Amino acid sequence: ADCHASIYDGGRMSGAQVIRFRHNQPEDLRKRLLRLGERAADAVIVVEGLYSMLGDRAPLAALAEVKRECGGYLVVDEAHSLGVAGEHGRGVAEEAGVEADVDFVIGTFSKSLGATGGFCVSDRPELDVIRYASRPYIFTASPSPSVVASTRAALGILRRRPELRRRLWDNAGRLYHGLEALGFRLGPEPSPVVAVLLETKAQALAFWAGLIERGVYVNLMIPPATPNGTSLVRCSVSAAHEPEQIDALCAAFAELRGIAATPGHRACGADLAVASAKTSRGGG
């Protein structure tokens, strides 16, 4: 499914009732929340800002509208969109103009910031529940001073150098449209995560090996990391790539085009709406 495995794991470990809704379909979320009745006020709606599997954005403006109508808490995982989307690089919530509607923002320092560790930020008082009751938070060692320093430095660069985001999106568009012109099946929209969907696991393995032989490393995504019947290779673009490197990557894909079929796109996955543990356990 499109939501990251850590989101599913968190939902299951919480003991809450986990309810999936159709990927990027706010109306389906609305229907499922309405079925909860008064319990919807305690529901936790979890989405990613920029999905790591296919690189598509969540429709946060529409999702925020559903949350305002039905109640609940909106949690956005900005792991792949921090430093990437928004005027100041704060993510898809900033880009969509709905930061005030997002109750919790979670993410990682390991993508655009090039460090390790993660975060959960909020201006809601419920954040104290995480501080005082979350076992992973309480019993995990603090980041080392060097990691904190490098993360702060990277955040400063993101604020001071917006041209890096423009270069990133130029590179992302160049790769996406280059592969699109070659006839490959891609994710729904250009983004720094460019997924090339393939017909079978064997085809994906052969394609990945062929790219390695040509000096190109991409992530191989096959079941069980993806839903059954969905296999892909995933490219990650950065602002450090030169246009010539993007073109060379497209040329490597072109050489292997014969083993990649080109029927229409097939989306995969579902998002999550998680009812709170309190309501699913009957209170207490």
C-alpha positions as CSV (number, residue, x, y, z in Angstrom):
1,A,0.0,0.0,0.0
2,D,1.1,3.6,-0.5
3,C,1.3,4.5,3.2
4,H,4.7,3.7,4.6
5,A,5.1,0.5,6.6
6,S,5.9,2.5,9.7
7,I,2.4,4.1,9.6
8,Y,0.7,0.7,9.5
9,D,3.0,-0.6,12.3
10,G,2.2,2.4,14.5
11,G,-1.5,1.9,14.0
12,R,-1.4,-1.7,14.9
13,M,0.9,-1.3,17.9
14,S,-1.4,1.4,19.3
15,G,-4.2,-1.1,19.7
16,A,-6.5,1.2,17.8
17,Q,-9.0,0.1,15.2
18,V,-7.3,0.6,11.8
19,I,-9.5,1.6,8.9
20,R,-8.2,2.0,5.4
21,F,-9.6,4.5,2.9
22,R,-9.0,4.7,-0.8
23,H,-5.7,6.4,-1.8
24,N,-6.1,10.2,-2.2
25,Q,-9.9,10.0,-2.2
26,P,-11.2,12.5,0.4
27,E,-14.8,11.5,-0.3
28,D,-14.1,7.9,0.7
29,L,-12.5,9.2,3.9
30,R,-15.6,11.3,4.6
31,K,-17.9,8.3,4.2
32,R,-15.8,6.2,6.6
33,L,-15.6,8.9,9.2
34,L,-19.4,9.5,9.1
35,R,-19.9,5.7,9.8
36,L,-18.0,6.2,13.0
37,G,-20.6,8.7,14.3
38,E,-19.4,10.4,17.5
39,R,-16.3,8.3,17.5
40,A,-15.0,10.3,14.5
41,A,-14.0,13.1,16.9
42,D,-11.3,10.9,18.2
43,A,-10.2,9.5,14.9
44,V,-6.6,10.0,13.8
45,I,-6.3,10.6,10.0
46,V,-2.8,9.6,8.8
47,V,-1.5,10.5,5.4
48,E,1.9,11.2,3.7
49,G,2.5,14.6,2.2
50,L,4.5,13.2,-0.7
51,Y,4.1,9.4,-1.0
52,S,7.3,7.5,-1.0
53,M,6.1,4.7,-3.4
54,L,4.8,6.6,-6.4
55,G,5.8,10.2,-5.6
56,D,2.3,11.7,-5.6
57,R,1.0,14.3,-3.3
58,A,-1.8,13.9,-0.8
59,P,-4.8,16.3,-1.6
60,L,-4.3,18.0,1.8
61,A,-6.7,20.9,1.2
62,A,-9.6,18.5,0.5
63,L,-8.5,16.2,3.4
64,A,-8.4,19.2,5.8
65,E,-11.9,20.1,4.7
66,V,-13.1,16.6,5.6
67,K,-11.4,16.8,9.0
68,R,-13.1,20.1,9.7
69,E,-16.5,18.6,8.8
70,C,-16.2,15.3,10.5
71,G,-13.7,15.9,13.3
72,G,-10.6,14.0,14.3
73,Y,-6.9,14.7,14.2
74,L,-4.9,15.1,10.9
75,V,-1.4,13.7,11.0
76,V,0.8,14.4,8.0
77,D,4.1,12.5,7.4
78,E,6.3,15.0,5.6
79,A,9.3,12.7,5.4
80,H,9.6,13.0,1.6
81,S,8.3,16.6,1.3
82,L,10.3,18.4,4.0
83,G,12.7,20.7,2.1
84,V,11.0,19.8,-1.1
85,A,7.5,21.4,-1.2
86,G,6.2,24.7,-0.1
87,E,7.5,28.3,-0.5
88,H,9.8,27.8,2.5
89,G,10.3,24.0,2.1
90,R,8.1,23.1,5.1
91,G,6.2,20.5,3.1
92,V,3.0,19.8,1.3
93,A,0.9,21.2,4.1
94,E,2.6,24.6,3.6
95,E,2.2,24.2,-0.2
96,A,-1.5,23.6,0.2
97,G,-2.0,26.4,2.7
98,V,-3.4,24.1,5.4
99,E,-0.7,24.1,8.1
100,A,-3.2,25.4,10.6
101,D,-5.5,22.4,9.9
102,V,-2.7,19.8,10.4
103,D,-2.6,18.7,14.1
104,F,0.7,16.8,14.0
105,V,3.6,16.8,11.5
106,I,5.9,13.8,11.6
107,G,9.0,13.1,9.5
108,T,12.6,12.1,9.3
109,F,16.0,13.9,9.2
110,S,17.3,11.2,6.8
111,K,15.9,12.6,3.5
112,S,16.5,16.2,2.6
113,L,18.5,16.9,5.7
114,G,20.9,14.1,5.2
115,A,21.1,13.1,8.9
116,T,19.4,10.4,11.1
117,G,16.5,10.5,13.5
118,G,12.9,11.7,13.3
119,F,10.5,14.2,14.7
120,C,6.8,14.8,15.6
121,V,5.9,18.5,16.0
122,S,2.6,20.1,17.0
123,D,1.2,23.2,18.8
124,R,-1.5,21.0,20.4
125,P,-1.4,20.1,24.1
126,E,-1.8,16.4,23.1
127,L,1.8,16.4,22.1
128,D,2.6,15.9,25.8
129,V,1.0,12.5,25.6
130,I,3.8,11.5,23.2
131,R,6.5,13.0,25.5
132,Y,5.2,11.2,28.6
133,A,3.7,8.0,27.3
134,S,5.4,7.0,24.0
135,R,7.7,4.1,24.8
136,P,9.8,4.5,21.6
137,Y,10.3,8.2,22.4
138,I,11.0,7.7,26.1
139,F,13.4,4.8,25.8
140,T,15.3,5.9,22.7
141,A,18.7,7.6,23.0
142,S,18.8,11.3,22.2
143,P,20.6,12.2,18.9
144,S,24.3,12.8,19.2
145,P,25.5,16.5,19.3
146,S,27.0,16.0,15.8
147,V,23.7,14.9,14.4
148,V,21.9,17.8,16.0
149,A,24.4,20.2,14.6
150,S,24.3,18.8,11.1
151,T,20.5,18.8,11.1
152,R,20.3,22.4,12.3
153,A,22.9,23.4,9.6
154,A,20.8,21.6,6.9
155,L,17.7,23.4,8.1
156,G,19.5,26.7,7.8
157,I,20.5,25.9,4.2
158,L,16.9,25.0,3.3
159,R,15.8,28.4,4.6
160,R,18.6,30.4,3.0
161,R,18.8,28.7,-0.4
162,P,15.4,28.3,-2.1
163,E,17.2,27.9,-5.4
164,L,18.1,24.4,-4.3
165,R,14.3,23.5,-4.3
166,R,13.9,25.1,-7.8
167,R,16.9,23.0,-9.1
168,L,15.5,19.9,-7.5
169,W,12.1,20.3,-9.2
170,D,13.9,21.1,-12.5
171,N,15.7,17.8,-12.2
172,A,12.6,15.9,-11.2
173,G,10.7,17.3,-14.2
174,R,13.5,16.5,-16.5
175,L,13.7,12.9,-15.4
176,Y,9.9,12.4,-15.3
177,H,9.2,13.8,-18.7
178,G,12.2,12.2,-20.2
179,L,11.1,8.7,-19.1
180,E,7.5,9.6,-20.0
181,A,8.6,10.4,-23.5
182,L,10.3,7.0,-23.7
183,G,6.9,5.3,-23.0
184,F,7.5,4.1,-19.4
185,R,4.6,3.8,-16.9
186,L,5.3,6.3,-14.1
187,G,3.7,7.6,-11.0
188,P,0.8,10.1,-11.3
189,E,2.8,13.3,-11.3
190,P,6.4,14.7,-11.5
191,S,8.2,14.7,-8.1
192,P,11.7,13.9,-6.8
193,V,10.5,10.3,-6.3
194,V,10.1,8.9,-9.8
195,A,8.6,5.4,-9.9
196,V,8.8,3.3,-13.0
197,L,6.1,0.6,-12.9
198,L,6.8,-2.8,-14.4
199,E,4.6,-5.8,-15.3
200,T,6.2,-8.6,-13.2
201,K,8.6,-9.2,-10.4
202,A,11.0,-11.0,-12.8
203,Q,10.9,-8.0,-15.2
204,A,11.6,-5.6,-12.4
205,L,14.6,-7.7,-11.2
206,A,16.0,-7.9,-14.7
207,F,15.5,-4.2,-15.2
208,W,17.2,-3.3,-11.9
209,A,20.2,-5.6,-12.7
210,G,20.5,-4.0,-16.1
211,L,20.7,-0.5,-14.6
212,I,23.3,-1.6,-12.1
213,E,25.4,-2.9,-15.0
214,R,25.2,0.5,-16.5
215,G,26.3,2.3,-13.4
216,V,22.8,3.4,-12.3
217,Y,21.5,2.6,-8.8
218,V,17.7,2.7,-8.2
219,N,15.6,1.1,-5.5
220,L,13.9,-2.2,-6.4
221,M,10.4,-2.4,-5.0
222,I,8.7,-5.8,-5.2
223,P,6.2,-7.8,-3.1
224,P,5.9,-7.9,-0.1
225,A,7.2,-4.3,0.0
226,T,4.6,-3.5,-2.6
227,P,1.1,-5.0,-3.1
228,N,0.9,-8.3,-5.0
229,G,1.1,-7.7,-8.7
230,T,2.9,-4.4,-8.4
231,S,6.6,-4.2,-9.1
232,L,8.7,-1.1,-9.8
233,V,12.0,0.6,-9.7
234,R,12.2,3.9,-7.9
235,C,14.5,6.8,-8.7
236,S,15.4,9.5,-6.2
237,V,16.4,12.9,-7.6
238,S,18.4,15.5,-5.8
239,A,19.4,19.1,-6.4
240,A,23.0,18.0,-6.7
241,H,22.3,16.1,-9.9
242,E,23.5,17.8,-13.1
243,P,21.2,17.8,-16.2
244,E,23.8,15.7,-18.0
245,Q,23.4,13.0,-15.3
246,I,19.6,13.1,-15.7
247,D,20.0,12.6,-19.4
248,A,22.4,9.7,-18.9
249,L,19.9,8.1,-16.6
250,C,17.2,8.4,-19.3
251,A,19.6,6.9,-21.8
252,A,20.2,3.9,-19.6
253,F,16.5,3.4,-19.2
254,A,16.1,3.7,-23.0
255,E,18.7,0.9,-23.5
256,L,16.5,-1.4,-21.4
257,R,13.2,-0.3,-22.8
258,G,12.6,-3.7,-24.5
259,I,12.0,-5.5,-21.2
260,A,9.5,-2.9,-19.9
261,A,5.9,-3.2,-21.0
262,T,3.9,0.0,-21.5
263,P,0.1,-0.5,-20.7
264,G,-1.8,2.1,-18.7
265,H,-0.9,3.1,-15.2
266,R,-2.2,1.0,-12.3
267,A,-2.3,2.7,-9.0
268,C,-1.6,0.8,-5.8
269,G,-2.4,1.1,-2.2
270,A,-4.6,2.7,0.4
271,D,-4.3,5.4,3.1
272,L,-5.2,5.0,6.7
273,A,-7.8,6.4,9.0
274,V,-7.1,5.3,12.6
275,A,-9.7,5.5,15.3
276,S,-8.2,6.4,18.6
277,A,-7.3,3.6,21.0
278,K,-9.6,5.1,23.6
279,T,-12.7,4.7,21.5
280,S,-11.7,1.3,20.0
281,R,-11.2,-0.1,23.5
282,G,-14.5,1.2,24.8
283,G,-13.1,4.1,26.9
284,G,-10.7,4.2,29.8
